[in-house]
Amino acid sequence: DIGYPEYFHPQLSPVSLNFACGFSGVRSAPFADEFSYLELGAGPGTTAAILAAANPRGHFYCADFNPDHVAAANRLKDEAGLTNLTVLEAGFAGLAAGSVELPACDIVAMSGVYSWVNREQRAHILTVLDRYVKPGGIVYVNYNAMPGWSAASALQRLVLEVSDASEGARGSRLTSTRQWLQQFAACDPRFLADTTTLAFRLDSIQTSEDGYVAHEFMDRGWEALYHWDVAESFAAAGLEFAATTDFPRIQVDLLRTPAQRSLLDGVAPRMRETMKDFLDNASLRHDVFVRGARRMSRPDFAQWLDRAGLGLVPDRSRERAEDASDPRAAALLRLLADRGPLTFAELRQGIAEAGEIRFGELLGFACGIIADGGAVPYLRPATPPDREPARRLNTVIARRACGGGAAFAAPAVGSGIRLGLLDTVVLSALLTGGDARAGSLAEQARAGAVEHGLDITVEGRVRRAADVTHRELVALVEAVRRDHAPIWERLGLTETAVVDDAA
C-alpha cells in the first residue's frame, strides 16, 4: 500500500552487465544489436524506460505486481513513445507458470527484489530464470548480504514487529515506528552500542524515502543471504556466478594484502566470494550469473579491449583530472572529457604522451574511476544507436524534474546518467525550451536546493544554498554549460552542445 521511489539503477544496464563479465574475463552471450531483456520487480519502470530509450534495438519487458507501479510505468512509456518496451502486470508465480507470453531472454535483471521477498517467491524467481534465460544469457541480482547485516538484521526484525503492532496503513505505521525508534534510542540501549553500522541503519530509517524504508525494513519475507547459498540456488537453475558490477568491491580486490590473497587462494572456489564478504563485512552484493559461463581466451580478451572502454560522467571532470596523482590518469580523464566515450585501445593510444601504460594498469585506472562515479562502462556498438527515443524520454524527464537531480538516457553508453542539481536545471532548460538565461537558471537551482535541503559546492567548499551569492551561482551555471554540455551531447543526452544565453 506504499509505492517504491523512482530510482534509476545503472548496474542493470545491458552494457554494464556485459562489461562486468568481460572485465572479469568471462564470455557471455554476444551483445547483438537486437536482444531481449526482462526486468523483474520493475517498480514504477524508471530503469526499464531509460534502458529501453538508450538501447532502441533491444526488446525490453518489465514486470511488477503492483497496479500503481504498472500504471506509472505505462504512463512514462506512452509519454516518451517507447515502442520497444512492454510493461507487464504480473507476479513471480504467474511468470513462473507461463501465464504471460515472453521470449527467451538474453538478460534478466532484478534490483531490490531477491532478498526482500519470501522463500516461496524466490523459488518462483528461480523457475522464471530456468525457463527464460538463453544459453550464454546474463542474470543480474542484488541482495542484502551476510555477514554485513548480522547486527542490523536484528534491527530489521525489531522495526518489523513494532510496525506490525501499529495500526493503519503502512505510511502511518512507518511514522509511528520512526517516533518509537527515537524513544528507543533515547533509552541508550546497549544493543545500539555494539556496532557502528546500526547508527547508519537508524539514520537511514529516519531520513530515507518512505517507500525505500518500508521496502527495506517492513516486509516479513526479508532475509539477508550468504553468497554461497544464492550461488547454490542459481546453480540449480543452470546459472554460474561470473562477475560483480560492484566496482568499489573490485577495487578492494585489486588491493588485497598478501595474507588475504593467500587465504582466498586456499579455499574452495565455491567459498571464495563468501570469504571475501567476511573479509570486507559486506552487506550488499551485486552479482552477475551466466548460463554456461566460459573463460575468455587471450584473443577474446584482446578483442574485448578493442571494443570496451569508458564514458565520462559530466561531474567534476576538470577537478578529477587536476586531482589525479598519476599524469597518465589525468591524461585519461582529459581525453574522455574532450573525445569520449572511448575504448581501452583508444585510451591507451591517446594517453601515450603522458607515459607508457600497460592494459593491466589501464584497467586498474578504469576500475577506480568507475568506482568513484567518474565514468561508466562503454561498449562500442556495431552501428550508432538511434538517439530519437532518448531525446523524447529525456524531454519527459526534464519536464518532470522538480528541483533535485535526475537520471537521463545516454544512448552512446547504452545506459542512464544521473546528474546533480545544477546539471539537471541547465539540461532541462535545453531540452524543454525553458528560460536558458544564466541568471534565471541560477535562481532555479537555488530554489531547488532549498526545497530539497541540498547544499551547493563553490570552489571546493560545501555551503548552504541560501548563502551562495547570485554571482557565484551564475558562475557555476556557466561552468556547467562550458564543461558539461559538450559531454552531454557525446553521451546522447541531448543533440545540442551549447545553451545560448539570451541576456
ABEGO torsion letter per residue (X at the ends): XBBBBBBBBAAABAAAAAAAAAAAGBBBBBBBABBBBBBBGAEAGAAAAAAAAABAABBBBBBBABAAAAAAAAAAAAAAGBAABBBBBBBAAAAAAGABBBBBBABBBBBGAAAABBAAAAAAAAAAAAAABBBGBBBBBBBBBOAAAAAAAAAAAAAAAAAAABBEBAAAAAAAAAAAAAAAAAAGBAAAAABAAAAAAAAAAAABBAAAAAAAAABAABBBBBAAAAAAAAAAAGBBBABBABAAAAAAAAABBAAAAAAAAABBAAAAAAAAAAAAGBABBBBBBBBGBBBBBAAAAAAAAAABBBBBBBBGAAAAAAABABAAAAAAAAAAAAAOBBBAAAAAAAAAAAEBBBAAAAAAAAAAAAAAGABBBBBBBABBBBAAAAAAAAAAAAAABBGBBBBBBBAAAGBBBBBBAAAAAAAAAAAAGBBABAAAAAAAAAAAAAAAGBBBBBGGBBBBAAABBAAAAAAAAAAAAAAAAAAAAAAGABABABBBBAX
